[in-house]
Amino acid sequence: MLSTYLEMIRIRFLMMLAYRVNYYSGIVIYSLNIGVNYFIWMAIYGSNNNLQGMTASQMATYVAVAWMSRAAYFNNLDREIAQEIRDGTVAIQLIRPYHYLMVKFFQAWGEGLFRLLLFSIPGMLIVSLVFPIHLPGFDPVWLLFAASLLLGFVINTQINMITGLAAFFILNNQGLVRAKRVLVDLFSGLILPIRFYPNWAQAILSYLPFQAISYLPSMILVKGIGGPALVHAFTVQIIWCVLLCLPIFLLWRRARRTLTVQGG
């Protein structure tokens, strides 16, 4: 059975490869996003070289790393699940000899692998030539960043699964999907690093999974955090990977009992 799921990674990778031109244009779009955010932050810094414990150079690097990390961990799993529920194809998926959610999870891995190799890495190389960002050389911190980004990918995929499964109960969850994406981008530290939020907001966000998606991996690479801070970052990510399995399991068990197919 594992070989079947692994095959899903290969198939999804090849499917994404067929539409790779879209991702080449995506590199341009993400580069523009990085450029806009870079100039905004440089204007905010002005003559200040340090704000909230981050130098202007570190902020420029953070912007590039956070956006190109998003290119890697982003996927459309929530929309896919919701669409299959609305058009009725989920009913066919449920009678096939594999676990529906496991298939979706491994398909997300295929998409993530494609986006990492043909989107994030080339995009980061291009951006590093255009903007004054400072990335570490051959340093073990890259392995720590990769491990943290991997956990962030899993957490984002789990949140997408929960959002997609909501379509079993509200049928049209497009508004929920859009709201979720705004919340993830805002509270994950992509648009505004968590340390720039007010103390009360930081306290609230520390109990939510969003910072584990983008902020923690980016800070590991940009600030080179280590010691207790590094252990805490990985602990938070691992805990959320485990905790988010519970709502997925409960939603899935309830969804199979209340399945209503539109157009099936």
Buried (B, 14 or more C-beta within 10 A) or exposed (E): EEEEBEEBBEEBBEEBEEEEEEBEEBBEEBBEBBBEBBEEBBEEBEEEEEBEEBBBBBBBBBBBBBBBBBBBBBBBBBBBBBBBBBEBBBEEBEEEEEBBBBBBBBBBBBBBBBBBEBBBBBBBEBBBEEBEBEBEEEEEBBEBBBBBBBBBBBBBBBBBBBBBBBBBEEEEBBEBBEEBBEEBBEBBBBBBBBBBBEEEEEEEBEEEBBBBBBBBBBBBBBBBBEEEEBEEBBEBBBEBBEEBEEBBEEBBEEBEEEEEBEEE
